[in-house]
């Protein structure tokens, strides 16, 4: 099982534009599950989204699909996001011989 985390932000005054764009964009494939979405506001509107990909062989396809979806927001001034491919601690530890 693999995860991809998106962290992003945008100015509050473009929130309506972001919402409209969200509804227009192509849905993610079924093999990508939205695990959690967290939101915070402190000046800019900030979000953290955790996607779960249960089939490791689909990880690269998931990364491309998520990046494609989020690139759809690029025309919104002030919208920023970062894609984080992440590992669970048990998987990271096994990579260094500790699991």
CORPE-V39008 format. One record per pair of residues at least 24 apart in sequence whose C-alpha atoms are under 10 Angstrom apart, sorted by sequence separation. I is the first residue (numbers start at 0). J is the second residue. D is the distance in Angstrom with one decimal. If there is no record, write none. Layout:
i = <I:I>
j = <J:J>
d = <D:D>
This chain:
i = <30:31:58:30:31:3:30:2:4:11:14:31:32:2:3:4:6:8:10:11:13:14:30:31:2:3:4:5:6:7:8:9:10:11:12:13:30:31:2:4:6:8:10:11:12:28:29:9:10:11:28:31:45:47:8:9:10:11:27:31:43:44:45:46:47:48:49:50:8:9:10:43:45:7:8:9:28:49:7:8:9:27:28:7:8:26:27:6:7:8:25:26:6:7:27:5:6:7:27:5:6:25:26:4:5:6:24:25:4:5:24:3:4:5:24:3:4:24:25:2:3:4:21:24:2:3:21:23:24:1:2:3:1:2:21:0:1:2:20:21:0:1:20:0:1:2:0:1:20:0:1:3:17:20:0:1:2:16:0:1:0:3:17:2:3:16:1:2:5:16:4:5:14:17:3:7:13:13:5:13:14:10:12:13:9:10:11:9:10:9:10:8:9:10:8:9:7:8:9:7:8:6:7:8:6:7:5:6:7:5:6:4:5:6:4:5:3:4:5:3:4:2:3:4:2:3:1:2:3:1:2:1:2:0:1:0:1:0>
j = <54:57:84:57:58:31:58:31:33:40:43:60:61:32:33:34:36:38:40:41:43:44:60:61:33:34:35:36:37:38:39:40:41:42:43:44:61:62:34:36:38:40:42:43:44:60:61:42:43:44:61:64:78:80:42:43:44:45:61:65:77:78:79:80:81:82:83:84:43:44:45:78:80:43:44:45:64:85:44:45:46:64:65:45:46:64:65:45:46:47:64:65:46:47:67:46:47:48:68:47:48:67:68:47:48:49:67:68:48:49:68:48:49:50:69:49:50:70:71:49:50:51:68:71:50:51:69:71:72:50:51:52:51:52:71:51:52:53:71:72:52:53:72:53:54:55:54:55:74:55:56:58:72:75:56:57:58:72:57:58:58:61:75:61:62:75:61:62:65:76:65:66:75:78:65:69:75:76:69:77:78:75:77:78:75:76:77:76:77:77:78:77:78:79:78:79:78:79:80:79:80:79:80:81:80:81:80:81:82:81:82:81:82:83:82:83:82:83:84:83:84:83:84:85:84:85:84:85:86:85:86:86:87:86:87:87:90:90>
d = <7.6:8.8:9.4:7.7:9.0:9.6:9.5:9.3:9.9:8.4:9.8:9.5:9.9:9.5:9.7:9.8:9.9:9.5:9.6:9.5:9.9:8.1:9.5:6.5:9.8:9.9:9.6:9.4:9.5:9.8:9.4:9.8:9.9:7.3:8.9:9.6:7.8:9.6:9.1:9.7:9.9:9.2:7.3:5.6:9.4:9.3:9.9:9.2:4.6:5.7:7.9:9.0:10.0:9.5:9.9:5.5:6.0:9.4:8.4:8.8:9.3:9.6:9.5:9.1:9.8:9.8:9.5:9.8:6.3:5.4:8.8:9.7:9.5:9.8:5.4:6.7:7.5:9.8:8.4:4.3:9.0:6.5:9.2:5.8:6.2:9.2:7.0:7.5:5.4:9.0:9.5:9.5:5.8:6.6:9.4:7.9:4.5:8.7:7.5:5.6:6.6:9.1:7.8:6.9:5.1:9.0:9.6:6.8:5.6:6.6:6.6:8.3:4.6:8.2:8.8:6.0:6.2:9.9:9.2:6.8:5.2:8.9:9.0:6.9:5.5:6.7:9.2:9.3:9.0:8.4:4.6:8.0:5.9:5.9:8.7:7.2:5.1:8.4:7.7:8.3:5.9:6.3:7.0:4.4:7.6:9.5:6.1:6.2:10.0:5.8:9.7:8.9:7.2:9.1:9.5:9.3:8.4:9.4:10.0:7.1:9.0:8.5:7.4:9.6:7.5:7.5:9.9:9.7:8.9:10.0:9.9:9.5:9.8:8.5:8.7:9.8:7.5:7.9:9.1:8.2:9.8:9.8:9.9:8.5:8.6:8.4:9.7:8.1:6.2:5.4:7.2:7.9:4.4:9.6:5.9:6.3:7.5:5.4:8.8:5.3:6.5:8.4:3.9:9.4:5.6:6.2:6.7:5.4:8.8:5.7:6.8:8.3:4.8:7.9:6.1:6.1:7.1:5.0:8.7:5.7:6.4:8.7:4.7:6.9:6.5:5.8:8.3:5.7:8.6:7.4:6.7:6.6:8.0:9.0:7.8:8.9:9.5:9.6>
